[in-house]
């Protein structure tokens, strides 16, 4: 492979579209406002609550009785919710948002199923598991509302045939 210096000019860059009025302070303020908006989303706050609640519950599980390491699986599922919400909000394209939404749904449903397993195997206090189940239901309702707010017109089809 030959790398010569003849192509080191900036001809590949479209400088005509460059905004000469770019204000880094304004850009920083916009980013901070967007971060505050995302941080205050009800679904994200609920996801963080689910994580904290799950963490508290799995700390009560006797690790010797937990042959399937359910405590780790539950934590893994709860930990996936918030980052995927943030990823969906950051991506903004409908397809990317829906991909994240599907992953969120799968982890939330698995967490819900794990509460049933823990109850059946007597790994955790049923009352605590019922609280978690109720919180997952509240999360589900927020999730439905959140997904219904996705803009289907803001998309770039990816030729995989999903979501459009």
Beta strands, then each sheet from edge to edge (+ up, - down):
end
